Amino acid sequence: MEAGNQLVPTAPIRSASEPILCTRVDSSGSGSGRWKRVVVVGGGISGSIVAKYLQYHADVVLIDQKEYFEIPWATMRTTVEPAIADKAVINHADYLVNGNLVVASAVGVTETEVVTSDGGRVGYDYLVVATGHSYSSPVVVDWNLSLFFSANLKMRSSSSVLIIGGGPSGVELASDIASNYPEKKVTLVHSGSRLLGFIGCKAGNKALEWLRSKNVDVLLEQTIDLNSLPDSNGIYITSAGEAIAADVHFVCVNNPLGSSWLQESVLSDRLDKRGQLMVDEHLRVKGRSNIFAVGDIVDIHERKQGILAQRHAAIVAKNLKAMLKGELAGKEGKEVKLGKYKPSVAIAMVSLGKKDAVAQLPFTTMSGFLPGLIKTREVFLRKTRKLLSV
């Protein structure tokens, strides 16, 4: 076991506090025998896919602050439908069967090692940064599931609900509550001039029309100070001075990028003004031949969506396989032909209750039952779980 790290071989995951010996990771920092070590930092959708695809081609170490992957586009629905909670989270051990898991946060990176929050150092030959957006979640999956059920209990026992944020998560949560509990008073407060600002105006307008048809009170161009949320009196004051009475609130605003841990690292000069990592056409961090980045943290000009993060992961996994194969064939140091990532516009789809959705397609925007058939039934749960073979 490397000093300070909780290395969990991918047998059934045990308590995060229990240190477990790992036979394929040595303290020297490089992979044992002929295996090169690939360290993946971040266990979201893109990091999980890279780790899964490479686990039989390299000595793979996944560093994540929790023991599981959380399907972000499904977790909000668990507030209304807790029955899907166990499908919305996937233990890393369920798909990473030939690699190692370090349960910790990355706090720095050197030319050869990733430094973790528990004082550990994990050496790498290749590094993949996939830390996306920063948010806190329980380490153990059972703790996370208990939060889902607690949120559902609070929502069901309330007569009024406040949702802060009018992006896809906020709109979907508001629509789910309005559809399942029409007797509840639902208020949505959004800082922007329209809902769903990441896609076109028509989609946002359709979502607004749908919510208001379900008696959701939507307040645009207003904010609520998250640092002064009420403890018990249930009165929330907006930036426009409006008072909102609500028994429970849910915050659905964007979290900051998960790149602060890189600011004092060897990659600090590769961060742009937004905190994104600058990458080349192969998704390598610019100026680095053995470090890649995937997902929301990269500076590619496109929507930040799960489907695009999956495409990033597929390209990086393919490129790393080619590089690893070249080294095994004795071609180390020679140029290996790498695949290129082409930015693209993915279909944007936001569910509206159980049956409807609004979808922005390349040439049109549509809403109603037809796009709802595609997304709302399982919120792409089955497709995502199949992608990780679970």
C-alpha positions in Angstrom: 0.0 0.0 0.0 1.3 3.4 -0.9 1.8 5.8 2.1 -1.3 7.8 2.9 -3.6 6.3 0.3 -6.6 4.1 0.6 -6.0 1.7 -2.3 -9.0 -0.4 -3.0 -8.6 -3.3 -5.4 -11.8 -3.7 -7.3 -13.3 -6.5 -5.4 -16.5 -5.4 -3.6 -15.7 -2.0 -2.1 -15.3 -1.9 1.6 -15.3 1.0 4.0 -13.3 3.9 2.8 -11.5 4.0 6.1 -10.2 0.4 5.8 -6.7 0.3 4.1 -6.4 -2.6 1.7 -3.2 -3.9 0.1 -3.1 -3.6 -3.6 -0.9 -6.1 -5.4 -0.4 -4.3 -8.7 0.6 -0.8 -7.4 4.1 -0.4 -6.1 5.6 2.5 -4.2 8.1 3.4 -6.9 5.4 5.1 -8.9 5.6 3.2 -12.1 3.5 0.2 -13.1 4.8 -3.3 -12.2 6.5 -5.4 -14.9 5.7 -4.4 -18.4 2.6 -2.4 -17.4 2.7 1.4 -17.8 0.6 3.2 -15.2 -2.3 5.4 -16.3 -3.7 7.5 -13.5 -7.2 8.9 -14.0 -8.3 11.8 -11.7 -12.0 12.1 -11.4 -14.7 9.4 -11.4 -17.4 11.1 -13.4 -18.7 9.8 -16.7 -15.6 10.6 -18.7 -13.1 9.5 -16.1 -15.0 6.3 -15.4 -15.1 5.4 -19.1 -11.4 6.0 -19.6 -10.5 3.8 -16.6 -12.9 1.0 -17.8 -11.6 1.0 -21.4 -7.9 0.9 -20.3 -8.0 -1.5 -17.4 -6.7 -4.4 -19.5 -4.1 -2.4 -21.3 -2.3 -0.6 -18.4 -1.9 -0.5 -14.7 -5.0 1.8 -14.1 -5.4 3.8 -10.9 -8.6 5.8 -10.6 -8.5 8.6 -8.0 -11.9 9.8 -6.8 -13.2 11.4 -3.7 -16.0 8.8 -3.5 -16.4 5.1 -4.1 -19.0 5.4 -6.8 -20.0 7.1 -10.0 -23.1 9.2 -9.8 -25.2 9.7 -12.9 -25.7 13.4 -12.8 -28.7 13.6 -15.2 -30.7 11.2 -13.1 -29.9 12.1 -9.5 -32.4 15.0 -9.4 -35.2 12.7 -10.3 -34.5 10.6 -7.2 -35.9 13.5 -5.2 -39.3 12.7 -6.7 -38.8 9.0 -7.5 -36.5 7.4 -4.9 -37.0 4.0 -6.5 -34.5 4.8 -9.2 -31.8 5.9 -6.7 -30.0 2.6 -6.7 -29.8 2.8 -10.5 -28.4 6.3 -10.5 -25.2 5.4 -8.7 -22.7 2.8 -9.7 -19.9 1.5 -7.5 -16.5 2.0 -9.3 -15.8 -1.6 -8.3 -18.7 -2.8 -10.5 -16.9 -1.8 -13.8 -13.3 -1.4 -12.8 -12.5 -5.0 -12.2 -8.8 -5.0 -13.2 -7.6 -1.7 -11.7 -7.2 0.2 -8.4 -9.2 2.9 -6.7 -7.8 5.6 -4.5 -10.5 7.1 -2.4 -9.3 10.7 -1.9 -9.3 14.1 -3.6 -6.4 15.1 -5.8 -4.7 18.3 -4.4 -1.7 18.6 -6.7 0.3 17.1 -9.6 4.0 17.0 -10.3 5.9 15.9 -13.4 5.6 12.3 -12.2 3.0 12.1 -9.3 -0.5 13.0 -8.3 -0.7 14.3 -4.7 -3.8 13.3 -2.8 -5.7 14.9 0.1 -4.6 12.2 2.6 -0.9 13.0 1.9 -0.4 10.2 -0.6 1.5 10.3 -3.8 0.5 8.2 -6.8 3.1 8.0 -9.6 2.0 8.0 -13.2 3.4 7.3 -16.7 0.2 8.8 -18.3 -2.3 11.1 -16.6 -5.9 11.8 -17.5 -7.6 14.8 -15.7 -11.3 14.4 -15.5 -12.4 16.4 -12.5 -15.3 18.3 -14.2 -17.1 20.5 -11.7 -16.4 20.7 -8.0 -19.1 19.4 -5.6 -19.1 17.4 -2.4 -20.7 14.0 -2.0 -20.6 11.3 0.6 -17.6 8.9 0.3 -19.7 5.7 0.6 -22.6 4.9 -1.7 -25.0 4.0 1.1 -24.5 7.4 2.7 -25.4 9.0 -0.7 -28.5 6.9 -1.1 -29.6 8.0 2.4 -29.4 11.6 1.3 -31.6 10.8 -1.7 -34.3 9.3 0.5 -34.0 12.2 3.0 -34.5 14.8 0.2 -37.5 12.8 -1.0 -39.0 12.7 2.5 -38.5 16.5 2.9 -40.1 17.2 -0.4 -43.1 14.9 0.2 -43.8 16.3 3.6 -43.7 19.9 2.4 -46.5 22.0 0.9 -44.3 24.5 -0.8 -41.0 24.0 -2.6 -38.4 26.5 -3.7 -35.9 25.6 -6.5 -32.9 27.9 -7.1 -31.6 27.7 -10.6 -33.2 27.5 -14.0 -30.7 25.3 -15.9 -31.6 21.7 -16.9 -31.4 20.3 -13.3 -33.7 23.0 -11.9 -36.2 22.8 -14.8 -36.4 19.0 -14.6 -36.8 19.0 -10.8 -39.5 21.6 -10.9 -41.4 19.8 -13.7 -41.1 16.4 -11.9 -42.5 17.9 -8.6 -45.3 19.7 -10.5 -46.3 16.6 -12.4 -46.2 14.2 -9.4 -47.5 16.6 -6.7 -49.7 19.1 -8.4 -51.0 20.2 -5.0 -47.6 21.6 -4.0 -46.7 25.2 -4.5 -43.5 25.2 -6.6 -41.4 28.4 -7.1 -38.3 28.5 -9.4 -35.9 31.4 -9.1 -33.4 31.9 -11.9 -30.7 34.6 -12.4 -30.9 34.6 -16.2 -33.4 36.4 -18.5 -34.6 33.0 -19.7 -34.5 29.4 -18.7 -32.1 26.8 -20.1 -29.5 29.5 -21.1 -27.1 26.8 -22.5 -29.4 26.2 -25.5 -31.6 28.3 -27.8 -34.3 30.8 -26.8 -37.1 28.6 -28.2 -36.3 25.7 -26.0 -36.2 28.0 -22.9 -39.5 29.6 -23.9 -41.1 26.2 -24.4 -39.9 25.0 -21.0 -41.2 28.3 -19.3 -44.6 27.9 -21.0 -44.8 24.3 -19.8 -43.9 25.1 -16.2 -46.3 27.9 -16.0 -49.1 25.7 -17.4 -48.5 23.5 -14.4 -48.7 26.5 -12.0 -45.0 26.7 -11.3 -44.2 30.3 -10.3 -41.0 31.2 -12.3 -39.1 34.3 -11.3 -36.5 35.4 -13.9 -33.5 37.8 -13.4 -33.6 37.3 -9.7 -31.2 35.5 -7.3 -31.2 34.3 -3.7 -28.1 34.7 -1.6 -27.0 31.1 -0.9 -25.0 32.3 2.1 -28.0 33.6 3.9 -30.6 30.9 3.4 -33.1 30.7 6.2 -32.7 28.0 8.9 -36.2 27.6 10.0 -38.6 30.5 9.3 -39.0 29.4 5.6 -38.9 32.9 4.2 -36.5 33.6 1.3 -35.8 37.1 0.0 -34.8 37.5 -3.7 -32.5 40.1 -5.0 -35.5 42.1 -6.2 -36.9 42.1 -2.6 -39.6 39.5 -3.2 -40.4 37.3 -0.2 -41.0 33.6 -1.0 -42.4 31.2 1.6 -41.2 27.6 1.2 -41.0 24.6 3.5 -37.9 23.2 1.6 -35.5 24.4 -1.0 -33.2 22.8 -3.5 -30.1 24.4 -5.0 -29.7 23.6 -8.7 -27.0 26.1 -9.8 -23.7 25.3 -11.5 -20.8 24.3 -9.3 -17.3 25.8 -10.0 -14.9 23.9 -12.3 -12.9 21.2 -10.5 -9.6 22.8 -11.4 -8.6 24.7 -8.3 -6.3 21.8 -7.3 -4.2 22.5 -10.4 -3.5 26.2 -9.7 -0.3 25.5 -7.8 0.7 22.5 -9.9 2.9 21.9 -12.9 -0.2 22.4 -15.0 -1.0 25.9 -13.6 0.2 27.6 -16.8 -2.2 25.4 -18.8 -5.3 26.8 -17.3 -7.2 29.5 -19.1 -9.0 32.5 -17.6 -12.1 30.3 -16.9 -10.0 27.7 -15.1 -10.3 25.2 -18.0 -7.4 23.1 -19.2 -6.1 24.0 -22.6 -6.0 20.9 -24.8 -4.9 20.1 -28.4 -6.8 18.3 -31.1 -5.9 14.9 -29.5 -7.2 16.1 -26.1 -3.7 16.2 -24.7 -2.9 19.1 -22.4 -1.0 21.6 -24.5 2.7 21.2 -24.2 2.4 17.8 -22.5 2.8 14.5 -24.4 1.6 12.2 -21.6 -1.2 14.2 -19.9 -4.8 14.3 -21.3 -7.9 16.0 -20.1 -11.6 15.1 -20.7 -15.1 16.4 -19.9 -16.2 19.8 -18.6 -12.7 20.8 -17.6 -11.4 21.2 -21.1 -11.4 24.5 -23.0 -13.1 23.1 -26.1 -15.8 25.5 -27.4 -18.9 23.3 -27.2 -21.8 22.6 -24.7 -20.8 20.9 -21.5 -22.8 17.7 -21.8 -22.5 14.1 -20.7 -22.7 12.8 -24.2 -19.8 14.9 -25.3 -17.8 13.9 -22.3 -18.3 10.3 -23.3 -16.9 11.1 -26.8 -13.9 12.8 -25.1 -13.3 9.6 -23.1 -13.5 7.4 -26.1 -10.9 9.4 -28.1 -8.5 9.5 -25.1 -8.8 5.8 -24.4 -8.2 5.1 -28.1 -5.1 7.4 -28.1 -3.7 5.9 -24.9 -4.1 2.4 -26.2 -2.2 3.3 -29.3 0.6 4.9 -27.3 0.8 2.0 -24.9 0.8 -0.5 -27.8 3.6 1.5 -29.4 5.7 1.3 -26.3 5.1 -2.4 -25.9 6.3 -2.9 -29.5 9.5 -1.1 -28.7 8.5 2.1 -30.5 8.9 4.3 -27.4 9.9 7.8 -28.5 8.5 7.4 -32.0 5.5 9.4 -33.1 2.2 7.4 -32.8 -0.7 8.4 -35.0 -3.4 9.7 -32.6 -7.1 10.3 -33.2 -8.4 13.8 -33.3 -11.4 15.2 -31.5 -13.8 17.4 -33.5 -16.1 19.6 -31.5 -19.7 19.0 -32.2 -23.2 20.1 -31.3 -25.0 17.4 -29.4 -28.8 17.2 -29.1 -29.9 18.9 -26.0 -32.9 17.4 -24.3 -34.6 18.4 -21.0 -37.4 16.3 -19.6 -40.7 18.0 -18.5 -42.4 15.7 -16.1 -43.0 12.1 -16.7 -44.2 12.3 -20.3 -42.9 15.4 -22.0 -39.6 17.0 -22.9 -38.1 19.8 -24.8 -35.4 19.0 -27.3 -33.1 21.3 -29.3 -32.0 19.5 -32.5 -29.5 20.9 -35.1 -32.2 22.5 -37.2 -35.3 22.8 -35.0 -36.7 22.8 -31.5 -39.5 20.5 -30.5 -41.4 19.7 -27.3 -44.0 17.4 -26.0 -44.7 13.7 -26.0 -42.3 12.7 -28.8 -39.0 13.9 -27.3 -40.4 12.7 -23.9 -40.5 9.2 -25.2 -36.7 9.4 -25.7 -35.6 10.8 -22.4 -38.2 10.8 -19.6 -38.8 7.1 -19.2 -35.5 6.2 -17.6 -33.4 9.5 -18.0 -30.9 7.5 -20.0 -30.2 5.3 -17.0 -30.1 2.0 -18.9 -27.9 3.4 -21.6 -25.4 4.8 -19.2 -25.2 1.6 -17.1 -24.8 -0.4 -20.3 -21.9 1.8 -21.3 -20.1 0.8 -18.1 -21.3 -2.9 -18.5 -23.3 -2.9 -15.2 
